[in-house]
Structures are given as structure tokens and as C-alpha cells.
Amino acid sequence: MGRGAPVTPPRTAGSGFALLAPLLADDPPGQHSRHLGTASARRLQALFEQVHDAETRDTTLANTGLAYLLALAWRTFLDTTDLVDAIDVHPAVRTVARLLQTNPGTADLTTLARRVGLSPSHLSRLFTAHTGIPLTTYRNHQRLRHFLRHYGDGMHTTMLTAALAAGFGSYAQFYRVFHRETGHSPAALRPQQDAGRCEVQRSAARAVTRIDW
């Protein structure tokens, strides 16, 4: 959380702690990717947002909430048996996704395709087939993710500087992508705009597609 004591799962008596023990392991055995029901997922998302909001107001509350959230998420995971099947991802798609996660402004489609030994059209079709979204959309999502990290609270840099550092070619391009993906103007993120700022940040964070392999 950035401040205060590190959070660890709460110890409970008897078998309760045994159920939480895998959370403390570096690489616990078993299958740990499962589908959650819509209601459970929405409940966890709401709690994540509440803990995030509490971080800037009350460190103790945020850390306590995070401990509860971790335990609840694990309990929800244990309560479902709907396992996610393994996904056989093409090596070229995996390579390109990781390149864009690291630096989404480094290359255009032609350069990326050359990097993995495919034609641009083949890479584009393959990426969409394996991830469910177009490569250009994924790249813009990663640029937004980098922008949010560079811009932070807006007290130490400008939007233009953060947008360029994130790989956008211009402020106009950044504005179009931000507005299209979040439904808000980037101006709502400025430090002076307290009203609704947290909601805009959450909208931007939700817009970012995360693919982790």
C-alpha cells in the first residue's frame, strides 16, 4: 500500500489458516486459475475500489481492508470449481504482448511483425485470434497504463510529458484514445479537479487490458 506495516493474511484457528497458507507460498501446487461468478466478481471489484480510495485517507483502514479483501478473494476462489483451461498462445503473440507491456511506444506493426518473423497482416490476425482484441487496441491500452504510472497524481509532471513518455505520438492522439476508452476528458485527472477524479482514474484503470503469461 506504500505506507504502514506490510499486509499478511489473517491467522485463523485450526483449518482456517491452513486454507490461507498457499497465499504465503512462492509457487503453491495446484491449479490457481478459475472462473468467478458475476456477483462475486462485482463484489470483489467494489471492495478493491473501496480499499484503493481508503489508501489516500487512512492507512490503517486501507491495510485492514486489504487483509480482508485478500482473505475474501481466496475464499471466493476456493468456493468455485470452474477451472480455466490452459491457453496455448502462439510464441509470436506472447513476444509482442510482452514487448508492448514493457514499452508500448517502441515499434509500429511492421517493425513488430519483422521482430517475430511474420507479415504485418498475419501478426494482426493472429494477435486478435489469441487475445480477443486487435493489436492496436492492446497497444493503446498499454500506453494508457504507462501514462497513469508516469502521470501519478499530476503534481510532478504534465499530461503531455506523461503521454509522450507512455508512447503516444502527440497529445491529440492521447486525448482521442483516453476519451474513447474511458468516456472522460483527460482534464478530469488534473490535481485541481477533485470532484470525480477517483472515478476517472478507476475508469482509466478498468480500460486497460491485462494479459499476463
N, C-alpha and C positions, 0 to 999 in steps of 0.2 A: 504493500500500500504506500510505500515511500517513507512513512514515519511510524514510530511506535514499535512495539515488540513484534517479532515475526509470528505469523499465524500458524498454528498446528491444529490438526483435527482434535476435537474434544475427546478426552478419555472417558469411556463409559464402562460400567461394571460388566464383568463376565464376557459373554459372547459379543456384546456391542462393540467393544474395542477391536475384537478380532475381525469384525466385518469392515472396520475402518482401516485396519493395518495395511492393506495394499496401497492406500494413499501415501504411505510413508516410504514405499519401496521405489527404487530407481527404475526397475523393469519387472513389475509383478507378472507372474504367469497367468495365462488365461486370455480370453478374448474380451477386449475392452472397448468395443465399438458397437453400440446398439441404438436402435430407433426409439425415440421417446414419443409418447402421445402428445397431441397438440396442446391439451390442457396443461400437462406437466411442463412442456417446453415454454409455454407462455408464463407460467408461474415463476419458473427459474429466470426467465428474461426480465420479468418485473423486479425480482429480487436483486439481480445483477445491477439494474439501473438504480435501485434504491441505495445499494452499497456504494456505487460509484458517486452518487450525489452526496452521500454522507462523508466521503473522503475529504472534501474541502471544508467541512463544517465541524466534524467531531471525529478525531482519530480513533478514540476508544469505541465509539459506536460503529465505525466502519470496520474495525478489526473484529469486533464481536459478531457483526453481521456477516462478515466474510467466513468466519469459522462455521456459523450456522449454515450458510449457503453451501459451503463445501460438503458438509455432512448431509444436507438435504439432497444435493446433486448426486452424491454417491448412493444414498438410499433409493433415489428415483431410478438410478442406473440398475441397482440390484433387483428392483421390483419388475423390471421388464426382461423378457427373454427373446425379444425380437432382434436377433443378431444381424449386423450389417455384413453382407458378403464381401469378401476381398475383391478389390478392383484391380484388374490387370491394365495398368496405364502404360501407354507407349513411351519408350525412353525419350523420344524427341519431345513429347508433350511435357513430361516430367522436367526435362532440362530447361525448356523455355519458361515454364511456370516458375522455376526456381530463379532463373536469371531475372525475370520481371519482379519477383518478390524482393530480390536484392537491390536492383537498380532499374526501375521501370522506364528510365529515360535514356538508356544506353543505346538502343538499337530500334530500327524500324522492322517491319515484317520481312522485307527482303534480306536484311542482314541476319535476322534470327533464323530464317529458313536456311540460309547458307551455313550458319553455325551448326545446324543439326543435319545437314545433308539432304534437305528436302526442297521441293519447289514451294514458293510462297502460297500458292493455291492449295497444295496438298497439306501443308502445315496448318493452314487456316481451317480446312475441313476437319482434319484430324483433331485439332485442339477443341473445336466445338463438340465433336462427337464424344470426346473423352471427358470433358469438363461440364458440358451443358451450356456454356456461354461462349460467345465469339472472343477470339484472342484480343481484339482491340478493346472490347469491354473490360476484359480481365486486366489489361494493361492500365486502363484508366482507373479502375478500382484500386490497383496497387499505387498509382500516382496519388490518389486521394488519401490512401493510408499513410504514405510518406509525407504528404502535405500536413496532415493532422499532427504527425510527430514533430515535424520541423516548426510548425506554427505554434504549437502548445497553447499557452494562454494568451498569446498575442502581445505580450509585454516586451518581448526581446527581439522581434523581427517584424517585417511587413508581410502582407499576404503575397505580394509579388515575389519577394525574395524566397519565401517558403514554396510557392508554386513552381518557380523555376528550379529550385533545388530538388523538388519532387519529380522533375522530368517533364513538366508541361512546357510547351514551346512559347507560350505567351499568357498574359493574364486573361485575355479574351477566351482562349481555349480552356483555361482553368475554370473560368466563370461558367461557360456553357456546360462543361462536364459536371461541375458541382451542383448547378441548378437542376440539370436533368436527373441526376442520381438522388438528390435529397429533396427537391421541391422547394428549396430555400435559396436566398441570395447569400453569398459568402459574407456579405457585410454584417449579417446577424452574428457572426463569430467574433466581431471586434470587441475588445475589452469594455468599451462604453455601452455595449448592448447587453445589459444584464438580463433583461426580460426575454425569456425563451432561448437564451444562449445554450443552456444544457441540453434542451430538446434538439436544437440544431446539431450539436456535437453528436448526440446519440443517433440522429438520422444519418449523419455522415458515416459514423462507425458501422451502422447496420447496412449501409450501401456497399460496403467493401466486401467483396467475395473472398473468402479464405479457403485456399486449397493447400492442405499440408500433407505431404507424403514423406 
